[in-house]
């Protein structure tokens, strides 16, 4: 995953935790009613909190351990991380999202 992709995932998780389903919400109606009253806009305190988390994501998440922590996942040992990343690549290849270089057609055969 690219750095930008990881940042987007961390933002989405932060948004869901802070705004979409904040810790003080007992159920979805606790979230939905105030949003309807504000026409879907977050409160200024929610916005400031989300901006603070975004700054933290951009400046202090530099390792895979930081990334997993930001997602609320437990840290992985180096062998576990290696296995996780290999599984991700295998999955990407299987789904056709990524084609290994040795399987790519030369440009002369694109048509």
Secondary structure, 3 states (H helix, E strand, C coil): CCHHHHHHHHHHHHHHHHHHCCCCCCCHHHHHHHHHHCCCCCCHHHHHHHHHHHHHHHHHCCCHHHHHHHCCCCCCCHHHHHHHHHHHHHHHHHHCCCCCHHHCCCHHHCC
